[in-house]
Amino acid sequence: MCVEHLLIKALYPVKKIIMNLEKSKKRISKKAKMGFQGYPTIEITYSGPNTCSANGVLLELVAAEGAQPQTERFTTAGDIREDETIQSAIVKMIERSGAQSVLLNEGV
């Protein structure tokens, strides 16, 4: 087997993680671009020490108009926007909650 094939096989897991991360980010962004579609809604707010690095994310699920929001917070040492596990968890929460609307607060 040539060196190029070995290198591709060695990098395949990294490529798969990057693809999953990009796929999750795209699904969140696409849902957010649809705008308000009704309840339940999920609001996603990233937070961090500066505008370049977000180490936390706050998810607020509002089941109906006027209802109290249910919150979930995730934190990490690195940039949470580039964490494949967290981004995948956000997608799963959107799907499982049946959220009709996703509000993405841009920036940190």
Contacts in CASP RR format, 6 or more apart in sequence:
PFRMAT RR
TARGET T0000
AUTHOR 0000-0000-0000
METHOD contacts of the structure
MODEL  1
MCVEHLLIKALYPVKKIIMNLEKSKKRISKKAKMGFQGYPTIEITYSGPN
TCSANGVLLELVAAEGAQPQTERFTTAGDIREDETIQSAIVKMIERSGAQ
SVLLNEGV
17 84 0 8 1.000
18 84 0 8 1.000
20 84 0 8 1.000
20 88 0 8 1.000
21 82 0 8 1.000
21 83 0 8 1.000
21 84 0 8 1.000
21 87 0 8 1.000
24 84 0 8 1.000
24 87 0 8 1.000
24 88 0 8 1.000
24 90 0 8 1.000
24 91 0 8 1.000
25 81 0 8 1.000
25 87 0 8 1.000
27 91 0 8 1.000
27 94 0 8 1.000
28 44 0 8 1.000
28 87 0 8 1.000
28 90 0 8 1.000
28 91 0 8 1.000
28 94 0 8 1.000
28 102 0 8 1.000
28 104 0 8 1.000
29 104 0 8 1.000
31 94 0 8 1.000
31 99 0 8 1.000
31 102 0 8 1.000
32 44 0 8 1.000
32 102 0 8 1.000
32 103 0 8 1.000
32 104 0 8 1.000
34 101 0 8 1.000
34 102 0 8 1.000
35 101 0 8 1.000
35 102 0 8 1.000
35 103 0 8 1.000
36 101 0 8 1.000
36 103 0 8 1.000
37 100 0 8 1.000
37 101 0 8 1.000
38 100 0 8 1.000
38 101 0 8 1.000
39 62 0 8 1.000
39 63 0 8 1.000
39 64 0 8 1.000
39 65 0 8 1.000
39 100 0 8 1.000
39 101 0 8 1.000
40 61 0 8 1.000
40 62 0 8 1.000
40 63 0 8 1.000
40 64 0 8 1.000
40 97 0 8 1.000
40 98 0 8 1.000
40 99 0 8 1.000
40 100 0 8 1.000
40 101 0 8 1.000
41 61 0 8 1.000
41 62 0 8 1.000
41 99 0 8 1.000
41 100 0 8 1.000
41 101 0 8 1.000
41 102 0 8 1.000
41 103 0 8 1.000
42 59 0 8 1.000
42 60 0 8 1.000
42 61 0 8 1.000
42 62 0 8 1.000
42 93 0 8 1.000
42 94 0 8 1.000
42 97 0 8 1.000
42 99 0 8 1.000
42 101 0 8 1.000
42 102 0 8 1.000
42 103 0 8 1.000
43 59 0 8 1.000
43 60 0 8 1.000
43 62 0 8 1.000
43 69 0 8 1.000
43 102 0 8 1.000
43 103 0 8 1.000
43 105 0 8 1.000
44 57 0 8 1.000
44 58 0 8 1.000
44 59 0 8 1.000
44 90 0 8 1.000
44 102 0 8 1.000
44 103 0 8 1.000
44 104 0 8 1.000
44 105 0 8 1.000
45 57 0 8 1.000
45 58 0 8 1.000
45 60 0 8 1.000
45 105 0 8 1.000
46 54 0 8 1.000
46 56 0 8 1.000
46 57 0 8 1.000
46 80 0 8 1.000
46 81 0 8 1.000
46 105 0 8 1.000
46 107 0 8 1.000
46 108 0 8 1.000
47 54 0 8 1.000
47 55 0 8 1.000
47 56 0 8 1.000
47 57 0 8 1.000
47 58 0 8 1.000
47 108 0 8 1.000
48 54 0 8 1.000
48 55 0 8 1.000
48 56 0 8 1.000
48 108 0 8 1.000
49 55 0 8 1.000
50 108 0 8 1.000
51 107 0 8 1.000
51 108 0 8 1.000
52 108 0 8 1.000
53 78 0 8 1.000
53 79 0 8 1.000
53 108 0 8 1.000
54 79 0 8 1.000
54 80 0 8 1.000
54 81 0 8 1.000
54 107 0 8 1.000
54 108 0 8 1.000
55 75 0 8 1.000
55 76 0 8 1.000
55 77 0 8 1.000
55 78 0 8 1.000
55 79 0 8 1.000
55 80 0 8 1.000
56 73 0 8 1.000
56 74 0 8 1.000
56 75 0 8 1.000
56 76 0 8 1.000
56 80 0 8 1.000
57 73 0 8 1.000
57 74 0 8 1.000
57 75 0 8 1.000
57 80 0 8 1.000
57 86 0 8 1.000
57 90 0 8 1.000
58 71 0 8 1.000
58 72 0 8 1.000
58 73 0 8 1.000
59 71 0 8 1.000
59 72 0 8 1.000
59 73 0 8 1.000
59 74 0 8 1.000
59 90 0 8 1.000
59 93 0 8 1.000
60 69 0 8 1.000
60 70 0 8 1.000
60 71 0 8 1.000
61 69 0 8 1.000
61 70 0 8 1.000
61 71 0 8 1.000
61 72 0 8 1.000
61 93 0 8 1.000
61 97 0 8 1.000
61 99 0 8 1.000
62 69 0 8 1.000
62 70 0 8 1.000
63 70 0 8 1.000
72 93 0 8 1.000
74 80 0 8 1.000
74 86 0 8 1.000
74 89 0 8 1.000
76 83 0 8 1.000
76 86 0 8 1.000
80 86 0 8 1.000
81 87 0 8 1.000
94 102 0 8 1.000
END
